[in-house]
Amino acid sequence: MGKLVYVAFSALIMGIVVMFILPTFNYNNTRRDSASIQNDVQRDSTLTKINNSLSYDKSTKIVYWYFEDGGGRMSTGFMSPYISKDGRYCRYEKGEIIPIEKK
């Protein structure tokens, strides 16, 4: 009977450790919060202004409406693809906004 109590008590302690204590450790920064992931995405994007309201991504050359209110960490804003009058997405090439051809 004593051995059974010892095994049950040991299993209970192991369960508590696994459920509540181990998840609090950060193993080699493998867990990342959404803010650090968002910072990586922002660092990798390279938007270049065309005018006050349009920007384009240097790698894809896709044109975006870009609005930013405020500055620094407290700024808010949005990006949306620029769509031509005939409903096509556009690229910025050789200083001109050109609709992407349909395939």
Distance bins in CASP14 RR format, pairs under 12 A and 6 or more apart:
PFRMAT RR
TARGET T0000
AUTHOR 0000-0000-0000
RMODE 2
METHOD distances of the structure
MODEL  1
1 7 0 0 0 0 0 1 0 0 0 0 0
1 8 0 0 0 0 0 1 0 0 0 0 0
2 8 0 0 0 0 1 0 0 0 0 0 0
2 9 0 0 0 0 1 0 0 0 0 0 0
2 10 0 0 0 0 0 1 0 0 0 0 0
3 9 0 0 0 0 0 1 0 0 0 0 0
3 10 0 0 0 0 0 1 0 0 0 0 0
4 10 0 0 0 0 0 1 0 0 0 0 0
4 11 0 0 0 0 0 1 0 0 0 0 0
5 11 0 0 0 0 0 1 0 0 0 0 0
5 12 0 0 0 0 0 1 0 0 0 0 0
6 12 0 0 0 0 0 1 0 0 0 0 0
6 13 0 0 0 0 0 1 0 0 0 0 0
7 13 0 0 0 0 0 1 0 0 0 0 0
7 14 0 0 0 0 0 1 0 0 0 0 0
8 14 0 0 0 0 0 1 0 0 0 0 0
8 15 0 0 0 0 0 1 0 0 0 0 0
9 15 0 0 0 0 0 1 0 0 0 0 0
9 16 0 0 0 0 0 1 0 0 0 0 0
10 16 0 0 0 0 0 1 0 0 0 0 0
10 17 0 0 0 0 0 1 0 0 0 0 0
11 17 0 0 0 0 0 1 0 0 0 0 0
11 18 0 0 0 0 0 1 0 0 0 0 0
12 18 0 0 0 0 0 1 0 0 0 0 0
12 19 0 0 0 0 0 1 0 0 0 0 0
13 19 0 0 0 0 0 1 0 0 0 0 0
13 20 0 0 0 0 0 1 0 0 0 0 0
13 21 0 0 0 0 0 1 0 0 0 0 0
14 20 0 0 0 0 0 1 0 0 0 0 0
14 21 0 0 0 0 0 1 0 0 0 0 0
14 22 0 0 0 0 0 1 0 0 0 0 0
15 21 0 0 0 0 1 0 0 0 0 0 0
15 22 0 0 0 0 1 0 0 0 0 0 0
15 23 0 0 0 0 0 1 0 0 0 0 0
16 22 0 0 0 0 0 1 0 0 0 0 0
16 23 0 0 0 0 0 1 0 0 0 0 0
17 23 0 0 0 0 0 1 0 0 0 0 0
17 24 0 0 0 0 0 1 0 0 0 0 0
17 25 0 0 0 0 0 1 0 0 0 0 0
18 24 0 0 0 0 0 1 0 0 0 0 0
18 25 0 0 0 0 0 1 0 0 0 0 0
23 31 0 0 0 0 1 0 0 0 0 0 0
24 31 0 0 0 0 0 1 0 0 0 0 0
25 31 0 0 0 0 1 0 0 0 0 0 0
26 32 0 0 0 0 1 0 0 0 0 0 0
26 33 0 0 0 0 0 1 0 0 0 0 0
29 36 0 0 0 0 1 0 0 0 0 0 0
30 36 0 0 0 0 0 1 0 0 0 0 0
31 37 0 0 0 0 0 1 0 0 0 0 0
32 38 0 0 0 0 0 1 0 0 0 0 0
32 39 0 0 0 0 1 0 0 0 0 0 0
32 40 0 0 0 0 1 0 0 0 0 0 0
32 41 0 0 0 0 0 1 0 0 0 0 0
33 39 0 0 0 0 1 0 0 0 0 0 0
33 40 0 0 0 0 0 1 0 0 0 0 0
34 40 0 0 0 0 0 1 0 0 0 0 0
34 41 0 0 0 0 0 1 0 0 0 0 0
35 41 0 0 0 0 0 1 0 0 0 0 0
35 42 0 0 0 0 0 1 0 0 0 0 0
35 73 0 0 0 0 0 1 0 0 0 0 0
36 42 0 0 0 0 0 1 0 0 0 0 0
36 43 0 0 0 0 0 1 0 0 0 0 0
37 43 0 0 0 0 0 1 0 0 0 0 0
37 44 0 0 0 0 0 1 0 0 0 0 0
38 44 0 0 0 0 0 1 0 0 0 0 0
38 45 0 0 0 0 0 1 0 0 0 0 0
38 73 0 0 0 0 0 1 0 0 0 0 0
39 45 0 0 0 0 0 1 0 0 0 0 0
39 73 0 0 0 0 0 1 0 0 0 0 0
41 79 0 0 0 0 0 1 0 0 0 0 0
42 72 0 0 0 0 0 1 0 0 0 0 0
42 73 0 0 0 0 0 1 0 0 0 0 0
42 75 0 0 0 0 0 1 0 0 0 0 0
42 79 0 0 0 0 0 1 0 0 0 0 0
44 57 0 0 0 0 0 1 0 0 0 0 0
44 58 0 0 0 0 0 1 0 0 0 0 0
44 59 0 0 0 0 1 0 0 0 0 0 0
45 55 0 0 0 0 0 1 0 0 0 0 0
45 56 0 0 0 0 0 1 0 0 0 0 0
45 57 1 0 0 1 0 0 0 0 0 0 0
45 58 0 0 0 0 1 0 0 0 0 0 0
45 59 0 0 0 0 1 0 0 0 0 0 0
45 60 0 0 0 0 1 0 0 0 0 0 0
45 62 0 0 0 0 0 1 0 0 0 0 0
45 64 0 0 0 0 0 1 0 0 0 0 0
45 66 0 0 0 0 0 1 0 0 0 0 0
45 79 0 0 0 0 1 0 0 0 0 0 0
46 55 0 0 0 0 1 0 0 0 0 0 0
46 56 0 0 0 0 1 0 0 0 0 0 0
46 57 1 0 0 1 0 0 0 0 0 0 0
46 58 1 0 1 0 0 0 0 0 0 0 0
46 59 1 0 0 1 0 0 0 0 0 0 0
46 60 0 0 0 0 1 0 0 0 0 0 0
46 61 0 0 0 0 0 1 0 0 0 0 0
46 62 0 0 0 0 0 1 0 0 0 0 0
47 54 0 0 0 0 0 1 0 0 0 0 0
47 55 1 0 1 0 0 0 0 0 0 0 0
47 56 1 0 0 1 0 0 0 0 0 0 0
47 57 1 0 0 1 0 0 0 0 0 0 0
47 58 1 0 0 1 0 0 0 0 0 0 0
47 59 0 0 0 0 0 1 0 0 0 0 0
47 60 0 0 0 0 0 1 0 0 0 0 0
47 61 0 0 0 0 0 1 0 0 0 0 0
47 62 0 0 0 0 0 1 0 0 0 0 0
47 63 0 0 0 0 0 1 0 0 0 0 0
47 64 1 0 0 1 0 0 0 0 0 0 0
47 65 0 0 0 0 0 1 0 0 0 0 0
47 66 1 0 0 1 0 0 0 0 0 0 0
47 68 0 0 0 0 0 1 0 0 0 0 0
47 79 1 0 0 1 0 0 0 0 0 0 0
47 92 0 0 0 0 0 1 0 0 0 0 0
48 54 0 0 0 0 0 1 0 0 0 0 0
48 55 1 0 0 1 0 0 0 0 0 0 0
48 56 1 0 1 0 0 0 0 0 0 0 0
48 57 1 0 0 1 0 0 0 0 0 0 0
48 58 1 0 1 0 0 0 0 0 0 0 0
48 59 0 0 0 0 0 1 0 0 0 0 0
48 60 0 0 0 0 0 1 0 0 0 0 0
48 61 0 0 0 0 1 0 0 0 0 0 0
48 62 0 0 0 0 0 1 0 0 0 0 0
48 63 0 0 0 0 0 1 0 0 0 0 0
48 64 0 0 0 0 0 1 0 0 0 0 0
48 66 0 0 0 0 0 1 0 0 0 0 0
48 92 0 0 0 0 1 0 0 0 0 0 0
48 95 0 0 0 0 0 1 0 0 0 0 0
49 55 1 0 1 0 0 0 0 0 0 0 0
49 56 0 0 0 0 1 0 0 0 0 0 0
49 57 0 0 0 0 0 1 0 0 0 0 0
49 58 0 0 0 0 0 1 0 0 0 0 0
49 63 0 0 0 0 0 1 0 0 0 0 0
49 64 0 0 0 0 0 1 0 0 0 0 0
49 65 0 0 0 0 0 1 0 0 0 0 0
49 66 1 0 0 1 0 0 0 0 0 0 0
49 68 0 0 0 0 0 1 0 0 0 0 0
49 92 0 0 0 0 0 1 0 0 0 0 0
50 56 1 0 0 1 0 0 0 0 0 0 0
50 57 0 0 0 0 0 1 0 0 0 0 0
50 58 0 0 0 0 0 1 0 0 0 0 0
50 61 0 0 0 0 0 1 0 0 0 0 0
50 62 0 0 0 0 0 1 0 0 0 0 0
50 63 1 0 0 1 0 0 0 0 0 0 0
50 64 0 0 0 0 1 0 0 0 0 0 0
50 65 0 0 0 0 0 1 0 0 0 0 0
50 66 0 0 0 0 1 0 0 0 0 0 0
50 82 0 0 0 0 1 0 0 0 0 0 0
50 90 0 0 0 0 0 1 0 0 0 0 0
50 91 0 0 0 0 0 1 0 0 0 0 0
50 92 1 0 0 1 0 0 0 0 0 0 0
50 93 0 0 0 0 0 1 0 0 0 0 0
50 95 0 0 0 0 1 0 0 0 0 0 0
50 96 0 0 0 0 1 0 0 0 0 0 0
50 97 1 0 0 1 0 0 0 0 0 0 0
51 63 0 0 0 0 0 1 0 0 0 0 0
51 65 0 0 0 0 0 1 0 0 0 0 0
51 66 0 0 0 0 0 1 0 0 0 0 0
51 82 0 0 0 0 0 1 0 0 0 0 0
51 92 0 0 0 0 0 1 0 0 0 0 0
51 95 0 0 0 0 0 1 0 0 0 0 0
51 97 0 0 0 0 1 0 0 0 0 0 0
52 65 0 0 0 0 0 1 0 0 0 0 0
52 66 0 0 0 0 1 0 0 0 0 0 0
52 67 0 0 0 0 1 0 0 0 0 0 0
52 68 0 0 0 0 0 1 0 0 0 0 0
53 63 0 0 0 0 0 1 0 0 0 0 0
53 64 0 0 0 0 1 0 0 0 0 0 0
53 65 1 0 0 1 0 0 0 0 0 0 0
53 66 1 0 0 1 0 0 0 0 0 0 0
53 67 1 0 0 1 0 0 0 0 0 0 0
53 68 0 0 0 0 0 1 0 0 0 0 0
53 78 0 0 0 0 0 1 0 0 0 0 0
53 79 0 0 0 0 0 1 0 0 0 0 0
53 80 0 0 0 0 0 1 0 0 0 0 0
53 82 0 0 0 0 1 0 0 0 0 0 0
54 62 0 0 0 0 0 1 0 0 0 0 0
54 63 1 0 1 0 0 0 0 0 0 0 0
54 64 1 0 0 1 0 0 0 0 0 0 0
54 65 1 0 0 1 0 0 0 0 0 0 0
54 66 1 0 0 1 0 0 0 0 0 0 0
54 67 0 0 0 0 0 1 0 0 0 0 0
54 79 0 0 0 0 0 1 0 0 0 0 0
54 80 0 0 0 0 0 1 0 0 0 0 0
54 81 0 0 0 0 0 1 0 0 0 0 0
54 82 1 0 0 1 0 0 0 0 0 0 0
54 83 0 0 0 0 0 1 0 0 0 0 0
54 90 0 0 0 0 1 0 0 0 0 0 0
54 91 0 0 0 0 0 1 0 0 0 0 0
54 92 0 0 0 0 1 0 0 0 0 0 0
54 95 0 0 0 0 0 1 0 0 0 0 0
54 97 1 0 0 1 0 0 0 0 0 0 0
55 61 0 0 0 0 0 1 0 0 0 0 0
55 62 0 0 0 0 1 0 0 0 0 0 0
55 63 1 0 0 1 0 0 0 0 0 0 0
55 64 1 0 1 0 0 0 0 0 0 0 0
55 65 0 0 0 0 1 0 0 0 0 0 0
55 66 1 0 1 0 0 0 0 0 0 0 0
55 67 0 0 0 0 1 0 0 0 0 0 0
55 68 0 0 0 0 1 0 0 0 0 0 0
55 78 0 0 0 0 0 1 0 0 0 0 0
55 79 1 0 0 1 0 0 0 0 0 0 0
55 80 0 0 0 0 0 1 0 0 0 0 0
55 81 0 0 0 0 0 1 0 0 0 0 0
55 82 0 0 0 0 1 0 0 0 0 0 0
55 90 0 0 0 0 0 1 0 0 0 0 0
55 92 0 0 0 0 1 0 0 0 0 0 0
55 97 0 0 0 0 0 1 0 0 0 0 0
56 62 1 0 0 1 0 0 0 0 0 0 0
56 63 1 0 1 0 0 0 0 0 0 0 0
56 64 1 0 0 1 0 0 0 0 0 0 0
56 65 0 0 0 0 0 1 0 0 0 0 0
56 66 0 0 0 0 1 0 0 0 0 0 0
56 79 0 0 0 0 0 1 0 0 0 0 0
56 81 0 0 0 0 0 1 0 0 0 0 0
56 82 0 0 0 0 1 0 0 0 0 0 0
56 89 0 0 0 0 0 1 0 0 0 0 0
56 90 0 0 0 0 1 0 0 0 0 0 0
56 91 1 0 0 1 0 0 0 0 0 0 0
56 92 1 1 0 0 0 0 0 0 0 0 0
56 93 0 0 0 0 1 0 0 0 0 0 0
56 95 0 0 0 0 1 0 0 0 0 0 0
56 96 0 0 0 0 0 1 0 0 0 0 0
56 97 0 0 0 0 1 0 0 0 0 0 0
56 98 0 0 0 0 0 1 0 0 0 0 0
57 63 0 0 0 0 1 0 0 0 0 0 0
57 64 1 0 0 1 0 0 0 0 0 0 0
57 66 0 0 0 0 0 1 0 0 0 0 0
57 79 0 0 0 0 1 0 0 0 0 0 0
57 81 0 0 0 0 0 1 0 0 0 0 0
57 82 0 0 0 0 0 1 0 0 0 0 0
57 89 0 0 0 0 0 1 0 0 0 0 0
57 90 0 0 0 0 0 1 0 0 0 0 0
57 91 0 0 0 0 1 0 0 0 0 0 0
57 92 0 0 0 0 1 0 0 0 0 0 0
58 64 0 0 0 0 0 1 0 0 0 0 0
58 91 0 0 0 0 0 1 0 0 0 0 0
58 92 0 0 0 0 1 0 0 0 0 0 0
58 93 0 0 0 0 0 1 0 0 0 0 0
59 91 0 0 0 0 0 1 0 0 0 0 0
59 92 0 0 0 0 0 1 0 0 0 0 0
60 81 0 0 0 0 0 1 0 0 0 0 0
60 89 0 0 0 0 0 1 0 0 0 0 0
60 90 0 0 0 0 0 1 0 0 0 0 0
60 91 1 0 0 1 0 0 0 0 0 0 0
60 92 0 0 0 0 1 0 0 0 0 0 0
60 93 0 0 0 0 0 1 0 0 0 0 0
60 100 0 0 0 0 0 1 0 0 0 0 0
61 82 0 0 0 0 0 1 0 0 0 0 0
61 89 0 0 0 0 0 1 0 0 0 0 0
61 90 0 0 0 0 1 0 0 0 0 0 0
61 91 1 0 1 0 0 0 0 0 0 0 0
61 92 1 0 1 0 0 0 0 0 0 0 0
61 93 1 0 0 1 0 0 0 0 0 0 0
61 94 0 0 0 0 0 1 0 0 0 0 0
61 95 0 0 0 0 0 1 0 0 0 0 0
61 96 0 0 0 0 0 1 0 0 0 0 0
61 97 0 0 0 0 0 1 0 0 0 0 0
61 98 0 0 0 0 1 0 0 0 0 0 0
61 100 0 0 0 0 1 0 0 0 0 0 0
62 79 0 0 0 0 0 1 0 0 0 0 0
62 80 0 0 0 0 0 1 0 0 0 0 0
62 81 1 0 0 1 0 0 0 0 0 0 0
62 82 0 0 0 0 1 0 0 0 0 0 0
62 83 0 0 0 0 0 1 0 0 0 0 0
62 88 0 0 0 0 0 1 0 0 0 0 0
62 89 1 0 0 1 0 0 0 0 0 0 0
62 90 1 0 0 1 0 0 0 0 0 0 0
62 91 1 0 0 1 0 0 0 0 0 0 0
62 92 1 0 0 1 0 0 0 0 0 0 0
62 93 0 0 0 0 0 1 0 0 0 0 0
62 97 0 0 0 0 0 1 0 0 0 0 0
62 98 0 0 0 0 0 1 0 0 0 0 0
62 99 0 0 0 0 0 1 0 0 0 0 0
62 100 0 0 0 0 1 0 0 0 0 0 0
63 79 0 0 0 0 0 1 0 0 0 0 0
63 80 0 0 0 0 0 1 0 0 0 0 0
63 81 1 0 0 1 0 0 0 0 0 0 0
63 82 1 0 1 0 0 0 0 0 0 0 0
63 83 0 0 0 0 1 0 0 0 0 0 0
63 84 0 0 0 0 1 0 0 0 0 0 0
63 88 0 0 0 0 0 1 0 0 0 0 0
63 89 1 0 0 1 0 0 0 0 0 0 0
63 90 1 0 1 0 0 0 0 0 0 0 0
63 91 1 0 0 1 0 0 0 0 0 0 0
63 92 1 0 1 0 0 0 0 0 0 0 0
63 93 0 0 0 0 1 0 0 0 0 0 0
63 95 0 0 0 0 0 1 0 0 0 0 0
63 96 0 0 0 0 0 1 0 0 0 0 0
63 97 1 0 1 0 0 0 0 0 0 0 0
63 98 0 0 0 0 1 0 0 0 0 0 0
63 99 0 0 0 0 1 0 0 0 0 0 0
63 100 0 0 0 0 1 0 0 0 0 0 0
64 77 0 0 0 0 0 1 0 0 0 0 0
64 78 0 0 0 0 1 0 0 0 0 0 0
64 79 1 0 1 0 0 0 0 0 0 0 0
64 80 1 0 0 1 0 0 0 0 0 0 0
64 81 1 0 1 0 0 0 0 0 0 0 0
64 82 1 0 1 0 0 0 0 0 0 0 0
64 83 0 0 0 0 0 1 0 0 0 0 0
64 89 0 0 0 0 1 0 0 0 0 0 0
64 90 0 0 0 0 1 0 0 0 0 0 0
64 91 0 0 0 0 0 1 0 0 0 0 0
64 92 0 0 0 0 1 0 0 0 0 0 0
64 97 0 0 0 0 0 1 0 0 0 0 0
65 77 0 0 0 0 0 1 0 0 0 0 0
65 78 1 0 0 1 0 0 0 0 0 0 0
65 79 1 0 0 1 0 0 0 0 0 0 0
65 80 1 0 1 0 0 0 0 0 0 0 0
65 81 1 0 0 1 0 0 0 0 0 0 0
65 82 1 0 1 0 0 0 0 0 0 0 0
65 83 0 0 0 0 1 0 0 0 0 0 0
65 89 0 0 0 0 0 1 0 0 0 0 0
65 90 0 0 0 0 0 1 0 0 0 0 0
65 97 0 0 0 0 0 1 0 0 0 0 0
66 75 0 0 0 0 0 1 0 0 0 0 0
66 77 0 0 0 0 1 0 0 0 0 0 0
66 78 1 0 0 1 0 0 0 0 0 0 0
66 79 1 0 1 0 0 0 0 0 0 0 0
66 80 0 0 0 0 1 0 0 0 0 0 0
66 81 0 0 0 0 0 1 0 0 0 0 0
66 82 0 0 0 0 1 0 0 0 0 0 0
67 75 0 0 0 0 0 1 0 0 0 0 0
67 76 0 0 0 0 1 0 0 0 0 0 0
67 77 1 0 1 0 0 0 0 0 0 0 0
67 78 1 0 1 0 0 0 0 0 0 0 0
67 79 1 0 0 1 0 0 0 0 0 0 0
67 80 0 0 0 0 1 0 0 0 0 0 0
68 74 0 0 0 0 0 1 0 0 0 0 0
68 75 1 0 1 0 0 0 0 0 0 0 0
68 76 1 0 0 1 0 0 0 0 0 0 0
68 77 1 0 1 0 0 0 0 0 0 0 0
68 78 0 0 0 0 1 0 0 0 0 0 0
68 79 0 0 0 0 1 0 0 0 0 0 0
69 75 1 0 0 1 0 0 0 0 0 0 0
69 76 1 0 1 0 0 0 0 0 0 0 0
69 77 1 0 1 0 0 0 0 0 0 0 0
69 78 0 0 0 0 1 0 0 0 0 0 0
70 76 1 0 0 1 0 0 0 0 0 0 0
70 77 0 0 0 0 1 0 0 0 0 0 0
71 77 0 0 0 0 1 0 0 0 0 0 0
80 89 0 0 0 0 0 1 0 0 0 0 0
81 87 0 0 0 0 0 1 0 0 0 0 0
81 88 0 0 0 0 0 1 0 0 0 0 0
81 89 1 0 1 0 0 0 0 0 0 0 0
81 90 1 0 0 1 0 0 0 0 0 0 0
81 91 0 0 0 0 0 1 0 0 0 0 0
81 97 0 0 0 0 0 1 0 0 0 0 0
81 99 0 0 0 0 0 1 0 0 0 0 0
81 100 0 0 0 0 0 1 0 0 0 0 0
82 88 0 0 0 0 1 0 0 0 0 0 0
82 89 1 0 0 1 0 0 0 0 0 0 0
82 90 1 0 1 0 0 0 0 0 0 0 0
82 91 0 0 0 0 1 0 0 0 0 0 0
82 92 0 0 0 0 1 0 0 0 0 0 0
82 97 1 0 0 1 0 0 0 0 0 0 0
82 98 0 0 0 0 0 1 0 0 0 0 0
82 99 0 0 0 0 1 0 0 0 0 0 0
82 100 0 0 0 0 0 1 0 0 0 0 0
83 89 1 0 0 1 0 0 0 0 0 0 0
83 90 1 0 0 1 0 0 0 0 0 0 0
83 97 0 0 0 0 0 1 0 0 0 0 0
83 99 0 0 0 0 1 0 0 0 0 0 0
83 100 0 0 0 0 0 1 0 0 0 0 0
84 90 1 0 1 0 0 0 0 0 0 0 0
84 91 0 0 0 0 0 1 0 0 0 0 0
84 97 1 0 0 1 0 0 0 0 0 0 0
84 98 0 0 0 0 1 0 0 0 0 0 0
84 99 1 0 1 0 0 0 0 0 0 0 0
84 100 0 0 0 0 1 0 0 0 0 0 0
84 101 0 0 0 0 0 1 0 0 0 0 0
84 102 0 0 0 0 0 1 0 0 0 0 0
85 97 0 0 0 0 0 1 0 0 0 0 0
85 99 0 0 0 0 1 0 0 0 0 0 0
86 99 1 0 0 1 0 0 0 0 0 0 0
86 100 0 0 0 0 0 1 0 0 0 0 0
86 101 0 0 0 0 0 1 0 0 0 0 0
86 102 0 0 0 0 1 0 0 0 0 0 0
87 99 1 0 0 1 0 0 0 0 0 0 0
87 100 0 0 0 0 0 1 0 0 0 0 0
87 102 0 0 0 0 1 0 0 0 0 0 0
88 97 0 0 0 0 0 1 0 0 0 0 0
88 98 0 0 0 0 1 0 0 0 0 0 0
88 99 1 0 1 0 0 0 0 0 0 0 0
88 100 1 0 1 0 0 0 0 0 0 0 0
88 101 1 0 0 1 0 0 0 0 0 0 0
88 102 1 0 0 1 0 0 0 0 0 0 0
88 103 0 0 0 0 0 1 0 0 0 0 0
89 97 0 0 0 0 0 1 0 0 0 0 0
89 98 0 0 0 0 0 1 0 0 0 0 0
89 99 1 0 0 1 0 0 0 0 0 0 0
89 100 1 0 1 0 0 0 0 0 0 0 0
89 101 0 0 0 0 0 1 0 0 0 0 0
89 102 0 0 0 0 0 1 0 0 0 0 0
90 96 0 0 0 0 1 0 0 0 0 0 0
90 97 1 0 1 0 0 0 0 0 0 0 0
90 98 1 0 0 1 0 0 0 0 0 0 0
90 99 1 0 1 0 0 0 0 0 0 0 0
90 100 1 0 0 1 0 0 0 0 0 0 0
90 101 0 0 0 0 0 1 0 0 0 0 0
91 97 1 0 0 1 0 0 0 0 0 0 0
91 98 1 0 1 0 0 0 0 0 0 0 0
91 99 0 0 0 0 1 0 0 0 0 0 0
91 100 1 0 1 0 0 0 0 0 0 0 0
91 101 0 0 0 0 1 0 0 0 0 0 0
92 98 1 0 0 1 0 0 0 0 0 0 0
92 99 0 0 0 0 0 1 0 0 0 0 0
92 100 0 0 0 0 0 1 0 0 0 0 0
93 99 0 0 0 0 0 1 0 0 0 0 0
93 100 0 0 0 0 0 1 0 0 0 0 0
END
